[in-house]
């Protein structure tokens, strides 16, 4: 089974950040199908350029680590945008909304600590 990971979980996992709970890290390490949305890479790029986010090595390092760790990269597809267009406006972050829509459209559990995600019909994994 594939699991879609949100941007925060991606960064914490790739940087081996102690903010990522050990149980979630173990879950992610055991998973055979971690998927990262292109929206996460887009979000990291924009927030880094605005000075709102700092990552070790920048976006190229994050992408390289994700690929090295075997993450599948999920492109933004037509069906994702259709689901996005119908989402209730609970969460206002456009990147998170797109990731939520992808989780719904692809019927993938979403690895995220964001409690707002749970207000949508997604299966959130954060142990």
C-alpha positions as CSV (number, residue, x, y, z in Angstrom):
1,X,0.0,0.0,0.0
2,X,1.2,3.5,-0.8
3,X,1.2,6.3,1.7
4,X,1.3,10.0,0.7
5,X,3.4,12.1,2.9
6,X,2.9,15.8,3.6
7,X,5.6,18.4,3.3
8,X,6.5,18.6,6.9
9,X,6.8,14.9,7.3
10,X,9.0,14.8,4.1
11,X,11.4,17.4,5.4
12,X,11.6,15.9,8.9
13,X,12.2,12.5,7.5
14,X,14.8,13.6,5.0
15,X,16.7,15.7,7.6
16,X,16.4,13.0,10.3
17,X,14.7,15.7,12.4
18,X,14.0,14.7,16.0
19,X,10.6,16.4,15.7
20,X,9.4,13.4,13.7
21,X,8.1,11.0,16.3
22,X,10.1,7.7,16.4
23,X,6.9,5.7,15.7
24,X,6.2,7.7,12.6
25,X,9.8,7.5,11.4
26,X,9.7,3.7,11.9
27,X,6.4,3.5,10.1
28,X,7.8,5.4,7.2
29,X,11.0,3.3,7.1
30,X,9.0,0.1,7.0
31,X,6.7,1.4,4.3
32,X,7.3,0.0,0.8
33,X,5.4,2.7,-1.0
34,X,6.0,6.3,0.3
35,X,4.7,8.8,-2.2
36,X,5.6,12.5,-2.2
37,X,3.5,15.1,-4.1
38,X,5.2,17.4,-6.6
39,X,3.2,20.0,-4.6
40,X,5.5,19.4,-1.6
41,X,8.6,20.2,-3.7
42,X,6.8,23.3,-5.1
43,X,5.9,24.4,-1.6
44,X,9.5,23.9,-0.4
45,X,10.8,25.9,-3.3
46,X,8.4,28.8,-2.8
47,X,8.7,29.0,1.0
48,X,12.5,28.8,0.8
49,X,12.7,31.6,-1.8
50,X,10.4,33.8,0.5
51,X,12.7,33.1,3.5
52,X,9.9,31.3,5.4
53,X,11.7,27.9,5.3
54,X,15.2,26.7,5.4
55,X,16.2,23.1,4.5
56,X,19.6,21.5,4.5
57,X,21.0,21.7,1.0
58,X,17.9,23.4,-0.4
59,X,15.3,21.9,-2.8
60,X,17.8,19.9,-4.8
61,X,19.0,18.1,-1.7
62,X,15.4,17.4,-0.6
63,X,14.5,15.9,-4.0
64,X,17.7,13.9,-4.2
65,X,17.1,12.5,-0.7
66,X,13.5,11.6,-1.5
67,X,14.6,9.8,-4.7
68,X,17.5,8.1,-2.9
69,X,15.1,6.9,-0.2
70,X,12.9,5.4,-2.9
71,X,9.9,7.8,-2.7
72,X,7.6,7.8,-5.6
73,X,6.9,11.2,-6.9
74,X,3.2,12.0,-7.6
75,X,2.6,14.5,-10.4
76,X,-0.4,16.9,-10.2
77,X,-3.1,15.4,-12.4
78,X,-6.5,16.4,-13.8
79,X,-8.4,14.2,-11.3
80,X,-6.5,15.8,-8.4
81,X,-7.6,19.3,-9.5
82,X,-11.2,18.2,-9.9
83,X,-11.3,16.9,-6.3
84,X,-9.5,20.0,-5.2
85,X,-12.2,22.2,-6.9
86,X,-14.9,20.4,-4.8
87,X,-13.1,20.5,-1.4
88,X,-14.7,22.4,1.4
89,X,-12.6,25.4,2.3
90,X,-11.6,24.3,5.8
91,X,-7.8,24.4,5.2
92,X,-6.6,27.6,3.6
93,X,-3.1,26.5,2.7
94,X,-3.1,25.8,-1.1
95,X,-0.3,23.3,-1.0
96,X,-2.0,21.3,1.8
97,X,-5.3,21.5,0.0
98,X,-3.8,20.0,-3.1
99,X,-2.1,17.2,-1.1
100,X,-5.5,16.5,0.6
101,X,-7.1,16.3,-2.8
102,X,-4.4,13.9,-4.1
103,X,-4.9,11.7,-1.0
104,X,-8.6,11.5,-1.7
105,X,-8.3,11.0,-5.5
106,X,-5.6,8.4,-5.1
107,X,-7.3,6.8,-2.1
108,X,-4.0,6.9,-0.2
109,X,-3.4,7.3,3.5
110,X,-1.8,10.6,4.3
111,X,1.2,10.8,6.7
112,X,0.6,14.1,8.5
113,X,0.5,15.6,11.9
114,X,-1.8,18.4,10.7
115,X,-5.1,18.1,12.7
116,X,-7.0,20.1,10.0
117,X,-6.4,17.3,7.5
118,X,-8.6,15.0,9.7
119,X,-11.6,17.3,8.9
120,X,-11.5,15.9,5.3
121,X,-12.3,12.4,4.2
122,X,-8.7,11.2,4.4
123,X,-7.1,8.4,6.4
124,X,-4.4,10.3,8.4
125,X,-1.4,8.3,9.7
126,X,0.5,9.8,12.6
127,X,1.3,7.2,15.3
